Amino acid sequence: MSETFIEYKRGASCRSEDKMKILVADDEQAIVELMSEYLTAAGHTVSSAYDADSLVKMVGEDAPELIFLDINMPGIRDDGMSPPIEIPPAIAHIPVVAITGNEKKKVYAMGLPANVEVLAKPVNFAEVDAVIEKLTNPS
């Protein structure tokens, strides 16, 4: 891989006590592998998808409680920035964390469904922990 998209420390772990079924969807295998390793080490059950078709299939098979989704993945946002962001209907009921190489404020300006959070690449695992904590322990 030519670039580092995720800041990762082996041995780091999520703080949340609530373990989830999580789907990681990205067309970059290295990102999926790192995210999956981190989340699995934290005790979460993790599945993966590498395109929009496999994303919808895995939602049907695994019923995830949370999806980390590269919004520029083929079949999701091929052009990267055209508004509005449209989440496939099959996952509209599941909280989504959009992972993007675009500026977060530009992504938010495109209009997001209520169930979507945004993390910018490179993804920092402290931010992953914070999103999971927010979703599992809303206050």
C-alpha positions in Angstrom: 0.0 0.0 0.0 1.5 3.4 -1.0 -0.2 5.5 1.6 -1.1 5.0 5.3 -4.8 5.6 5.7 -5.3 4.4 9.2 -3.3 5.3 12.3 -3.0 2.0 14.1 -1.2 0.8 17.3 -1.2 -3.0 17.8 -2.6 -3.7 21.2 -4.9 -0.7 21.2 -8.5 -1.5 22.0 -11.9 0.0 21.9 -13.1 1.4 25.3 -16.7 0.4 24.9 -17.9 -2.5 27.0 -20.8 -3.1 24.5 -19.7 -5.4 21.7 -21.3 -5.0 18.3 -21.7 -6.8 15.0 -19.8 -4.5 12.7 -19.5 -4.5 8.9 -16.4 -2.8 7.4 -16.9 -1.8 3.7 -14.1 -0.4 1.7 -12.6 -1.2 -1.7 -9.1 -1.0 -0.2 -8.3 -4.4 1.3 -5.6 -3.0 3.6 -8.1 -0.7 5.3 -10.6 -3.4 5.7 -8.0 -5.7 7.2 -6.6 -3.1 9.7 -10.1 -2.0 10.8 -11.2 -5.6 11.1 -8.2 -6.6 13.1 -8.6 -3.7 15.5 -12.4 -4.2 16.0 -12.0 -8.0 16.4 -9.3 -7.5 19.0 -11.8 -5.3 20.9 -14.3 -8.2 20.9 -16.6 -7.1 18.1 -17.9 -9.5 15.5 -16.7 -8.1 12.2 -17.6 -8.9 8.6 -16.3 -7.2 5.4 -17.4 -6.0 2.0 -15.3 -4.6 -0.9 -18.1 -3.1 -3.1 -21.7 -2.0 -3.0 -23.1 -5.4 -4.0 -21.2 -7.3 -1.4 -22.2 -4.6 1.2 -25.9 -5.2 0.6 -25.3 -9.0 0.6 -23.5 -8.9 3.9 -26.1 -6.7 5.5 -28.7 -9.4 4.6 -26.5 -12.2 5.8 -24.9 -10.8 9.0 -27.4 -8.1 10.2 -24.7 -5.7 11.4 -25.5 -3.1 14.1 -23.0 -0.6 12.7 -21.3 -0.1 9.3 -18.0 1.6 8.6 -18.4 2.6 4.9 -16.0 4.2 2.4 -18.4 6.6 0.7 -16.1 6.7 -2.3 -16.2 3.0 -2.8 -17.4 1.8 -6.3 -21.2 1.7 -6.4 -21.6 4.1 -3.5 -20.0 7.4 -4.6 -18.1 6.9 -7.8 -17.6 10.6 -8.4 -16.6 11.3 -4.8 -18.4 14.5 -4.2 -21.8 14.9 -6.0 -24.5 15.7 -3.5 -26.6 14.3 -2.0 -25.1 11.2 -0.4 -27.5 8.4 -0.9 -27.3 5.4 1.4 -28.5 2.2 -0.2 -32.0 1.4 1.0 -30.9 -2.0 2.4 -28.8 -0.3 5.0 -30.8 2.9 5.7 -31.9 1.6 9.1 -28.3 0.9 10.3 -26.0 3.5 11.8 -23.2 4.3 9.3 -19.8 5.8 9.8 -18.7 7.3 6.5 -15.0 7.0 6.0 -13.7 9.5 3.4 -10.5 11.0 2.0 -12.6 14.2 1.4 -12.7 17.1 3.8 -15.3 16.4 6.5 -16.9 19.8 6.2 -17.5 19.3 2.5 -19.0 15.9 3.2 -21.3 17.3 5.9 -22.3 20.1 3.5 -23.6 17.6 0.9 -26.3 16.6 3.3 -26.2 13.4 5.3 -28.9 11.0 6.5 -29.5 11.2 10.2 -27.8 7.9 10.8 -24.4 8.8 9.3 -21.3 10.0 11.1 -18.1 11.0 9.3 -14.5 10.0 9.9 -11.7 11.4 7.6 -8.8 9.4 6.4 -6.4 8.7 7.8 -8.7 7.2 10.4 -7.5 7.5 14.0 -8.6 4.6 16.2 -9.4 7.0 19.1 -12.1 8.5 16.8 -13.3 4.9 16.0 -13.6 4.3 19.7 -15.5 7.6 20.2 -18.0 6.8 17.5 -18.7 3.3 18.9 -19.0 4.8 22.4 -21.4 7.4 21.2 -23.6 4.8 19.4 -23.6 2.3 22.2 -24.0 4.7 25.1 -26.0 7.7 23.9 -26.5 10.4 26.5 
